């Protein structure tokens, strides 16, 4: 069970890092306020935020 929990944490961390990187490095059309919002959401709800971000901005 600990292995599954650790895997979820690692996947969550990777999702948060991907969203934050993509927001600041690749998505130039977002304004500063939206970048901050996506960053905060990625830190608190990493996997859900990555899924929503993918479908909203990476169609």
C-alpha positions in Angstrom: 0.0 0.0 0.0 2.9 2.4 0.7 4.2 1.8 -2.8 0.8 2.9 -4.3 0.8 6.0 -2.1 4.3 6.9 -3.1 3.4 6.5 -6.7 0.5 8.8 -6.4 2.7 11.5 -4.7 5.3 11.2 -7.5 2.6 11.4 -10.3 1.1 14.5 -8.5 4.5 16.1 -8.3 5.2 15.5 -12.0 1.8 16.9 -12.9 2.4 20.0 -10.9 5.8 20.6 -12.3 4.5 20.0 -15.9 1.7 22.5 -15.5 3.9 25.2 -13.9 6.6 24.7 -16.5 4.1 24.9 -19.4 2.3 27.9 -18.0 5.5 30.0 -17.6 7.7 28.7 -20.4 5.4 27.8 -23.3 2.0 29.5 -22.9 2.7 33.1 -23.7 -0.9 34.0 -24.3 -1.9 33.8 -20.6 -1.8 37.0 -18.5 0.1 37.1 -15.2 -3.0 36.7 -13.1 -4.0 33.5 -14.9 -0.4 32.2 -14.6 -0.5 32.7 -10.9 -4.0 31.0 -10.7 -2.8 28.0 -12.6 0.3 27.7 -10.5 -1.6 27.8 -7.2 -4.1 25.3 -8.5 -1.3 23.0 -9.7 0.3 23.1 -6.2 -2.9 22.2 -4.4 -4.8 20.0 -6.9 -2.0 18.7 -9.1 -3.5 15.8 -11.0 -6.9 17.3 -11.5 -5.3 20.6 -12.5 -3.1 18.9 -15.1 -6.1 17.1 -16.6 -8.1 20.3 -16.8 -5.2 22.3 -18.1 -4.5 19.7 -20.8 -8.1 19.8 -22.1 -8.4 23.6 -21.9 -5.1 24.7 -23.4 -3.5 21.7 -25.1 -6.4 20.5 -27.3 
